[in-house]
Amino acid sequence: MILGVCKWLSTKTNFTAKNIRILFVLLVLFVGFGIGAYLILWLVKVLSNE
């Protein structure tokens, strides 16, 4: 969304960035889990230098 995690994750999986964004929004709304997962994935992205 902001940090490029969804686009990066879509290159690693067979999902589109749009579907991943929808998943993150649903996780935030229903479980409250999406923000933490997003930040962890951003950290993995930054540390992997891709």
C-alpha positions in Angstrom: 0.0 0.0 0.0 2.5 2.6 1.2 5.8 0.8 1.5 5.5 -1.4 -1.6 5.0 -4.6 0.3 2.0 -5.8 -1.7 3.7 -5.4 -5.0 6.8 -7.1 -3.7 4.8 -10.0 -2.2 2.9 -10.4 -5.5 6.2 -11.0 -7.3 7.0 -13.7 -4.8 3.6 -15.4 -5.0 1.0 -16.2 -7.7 -1.4 -13.6 -6.3 -2.0 -10.1 -7.8 -1.1 -7.0 -5.7 -4.8 -6.1 -5.7 -5.8 -9.4 -4.0 -3.0 -9.0 -1.4 -4.2 -5.4 -0.6 -7.7 -6.7 -0.2 -6.5 -9.4 2.1 -4.5 -6.9 4.3 -7.6 -4.6 4.6 -9.8 -7.5 5.6 -7.2 -8.7 8.1 -7.1 -5.2 9.7 -10.9 -4.8 9.8 -11.8 -8.2 11.1 -8.8 -9.5 13.0 -6.6 -6.5 13.6 -3.7 -8.6 12.4 -2.9 -6.9 9.1 -0.9 -3.9 10.3 1.6 -6.1 12.2 2.0 -8.5 9.3 2.5 -5.6 6.9 5.3 -4.2 9.0 7.0 -7.6 9.4 6.8 -8.2 5.7 8.2 -4.7 5.1 11.1 -5.5 7.3 11.8 -8.7 5.5 11.6 -6.8 2.2 14.1 -4.2 3.4 16.5 -6.8 4.8 16.4 -9.0 1.7 17.6 -6.0 -0.5 15.2 -6.7 -3.4 
